[in-house]
Amino acid sequence: MTDKVAILVVDDHPLFRQGVVNVFSVEPDFEVVGQTDNGEAALTMIRQLQPEIAVLDVNLPDMNGQQVMRQVVAEKLPTRVILLTAYDDESQMAYAMRGGAAAYCSKDIRPETLVWVIRQVRQGKHVLGEQILEPAALENWLAAQVDGGVRAYRDPGETYAPLSAREMEVLIYVTKGMSNKEIAALLRISHQTVKNHITAILHKLNVEDRTQAAIYALRRGWIRLSQQDKQSQE
């Protein structure tokens, strides 16, 4: 591997994103081939540029980093994804690694450590925080998370699956404090269908009520206030 590693940087905070780009720019074997501030643009750029590595913030407008990563895997694109997060949450780590992330790191990572992570990922390794996981070790870690009671969005046939598109849509309205009747009217579905979606959401997130579900989603960056506002205008 003598060629430069092509990297895409995705974060909606300009100062942080530029800081990451600056860190990579001084590495002679790194080349930042693109940068953007949202998930949909990131996926488009990954499809077009096919960078070797994409460094994605989990908390992005529109499509979050987890959703982008899963789409990259589903389309069998060659890009390996490194997720950066401000949230220290084992269920999110397990979801990311099970879904196909090459690495999952905190956003307070030291610059030199992020460079090290890039190099490890380029060699085909997985990194969790600052720990290298070989395939067997990764599978053992994931199994331990499940055995330890970490439940992450279960769907039949897929151990770690996100909420469906419709469930995410319902959850956006739940975070706005809307009633089932109001949600049903906006989505043009029955009141009972809304109830069924909310029951599924509570089960998948392992929470007891709508308020806990809303807090869960907001804290993990799945839904943002700007996303709520956009939804209300459509």
N, C-alpha and C positions, 0 to 999 in steps of 0.2 A: 504494500500500500504506500506508494510514493506520491500519488496525487494528493492534492489538498482535499480535506473533508469539507463538503458543501453543507452549510447549516442554514436553516430557516429559524428566525427568532420571532416569537409571537407573544405579545403582552400588551394590554390596553393602557398601561401606565407608561407614557412616553419616556420619562426620566429613567425608570427601571429598565425598559427595553433598550434604550440607548446605552445604558451602563453595561448590559450584557454584550451588546454589539462591540463596544469598546474593548471589553475583556478579550473577546475572540479576535479582534483585529490585530492584536500584537502577537498572536501565535502564528508563526510562519507557515504552519501546515493547515491552518483553518481559513475558510473563506465563507463569509456571510453572503449568501446569494439572494436573500430577501428578508423582509421584516414586515409585519402587519400587526393590527390591533384587535382583530376579531376572528372568531372561529370559522365563519363561512369563507372569508378571504384566505385564511390559512389553508383550508382544505383545497381550495382552487389552486393556490400556489404550489401545494404539495403535488397535486396532480400534474401541473404544468412543468414545474422545475425538477421534481423528483429529487430533492436534496437527500443526502445520505442520512442526515439527522435533523429532526425538528425539535426545538426547545419550546414547549408550550406551557403557558400559564393555565392552570386548571380553571380559574375564574375568569371566563371570557364572555363578552356579549354574544347574544344569539346562541351559537353552538359553543358549549364549554369545551375545555381541553380534553376531558374524558370522551365526549361524544366525537370529537375530531379524531382522536386516537383510535376509537373503535371503528370508525368509518375507513380509516387508513388500513387497518387490519382486514376489514371485510372486503375491501377492494384489492387486497394483496399488493398494495403499493410497496416499493422497496424501502421507503423511509422508516427509520427507527425513531420512536418518539420518546423524548425525555419530558416528563411532567414536573412542573414546579408548582408548589402550593404554599399558601400561608397558613394552612390548617394541618395540625398534627392529629391525624385520625386513622386508626388502624384499618377500619372498614374501607376507607377511601384508598388506602395503600393496597389492600387486598384486591379491591375492585379494579384498580389500575393495572396491577401486575397480572392478574388473571385475564384481563381484557387485552393484554398485549403490549403494555408499556415496557420500554427497555430500561427505564430508570424512573424513580419517583423521589424527588428531593424537596427539602424545605427552601423557601425563597430567601431565607437568611444564610444560605450556603456561602462559603467563602469563594471568591473568584477563582483562586487556584484549584479549589476542590471541584468546581464546576468544570474547569478545563480537564481535570483528571477524569471526571465522570464521562465527558465526551470521548476521551481516549479509550476508556474501558468499554463503552457501548460500541465504539467502532470496531473493537476486537470481538464483538459478538457476545459480550457479557451483559448481565443484568446487575443493576445497582439499586439498592434500597437505602436511601440516606447516604451514608458513606461506606456501606457494606457491599462487597461484591458477592453475588449469589450465582453459583454454577447451577445448571438446570435442575439437578437433583435437590440441591439445597433450596432452590426456589419452590419446587413442588412441596417439599417438606414444610417450608414456612407457610405456604398457602393452606396446606392441610391443617396445620396447627391453628391458623386463624379460624377456620371453619369449626374445628373441634372445640376451640375455646369460646365459641358462641358468637363470633362476628358474623352477623347476617347482613348480606348486602344485596338487596333488590332481587330476590329470587324469582325466576320465571321457570316454568317447566322446560326441562331440556337444556337449561343454561345456568351454571352455578352462580355466576356473577353477571347479572343483566341489569341495565338501567330501567327506569320506568319507561313505559311505552310513550310514543309521541302524544297520544291523547291524554294519558295520565299526567304527563308534564304540563300539558295545556290546562287541565283541570287544576293542577297544583298551583299554577301561576295565579289563577283566580282565587284559590283558597287563601293564598298569601295576601291578597287584597281585602280579605275579610268578607267575601261575597257568599251569599247563601246558596244552597243547592238549587233552589228555584231560579235564582238569578243566573247561575252558571248554565243551567239547562236552557234557559231562554237565549243566552248569548251563543251557545254552541249548537242550538237547535237540536237538542237531544232530549230524551225523557228525563224526568226527575229521578226515576229509578235507575237509569243508566248512570247518572251522576253519582248516586249513592253507591252503585257497584264499583265505579272507578275509585271513589274515596276509600272504600273498604279495602280494595286492592293496594292502594297507596300506603295505607296504614300498616297493612300486613308486610309489604315489601320493605318498608323502612323500619319496621319493628317499633312503632310508636303507638301511643294510646289514643291520640285525638288529633283534630285538624290543626290546632295551635302548635303542637309538637312537630307535626309534619312540616308546617310552614317554617318554623325555626330551623329545623333540620336542613331544609333545602337552602334557605338564605345563608346560613352559617357556612355551608360547604360550597357556596358559589354557583349552585345549579341555576338559581334564579336571582336576578338583580333588579333593583328598583327601576332602572332604565328599561329593563325588559318588561316589567309590569306596565309602565307607562305606554310603551309601544303597543302592548297587547290591548290596552284599553282604548287606543285610538283606532284600532282596526275594525 
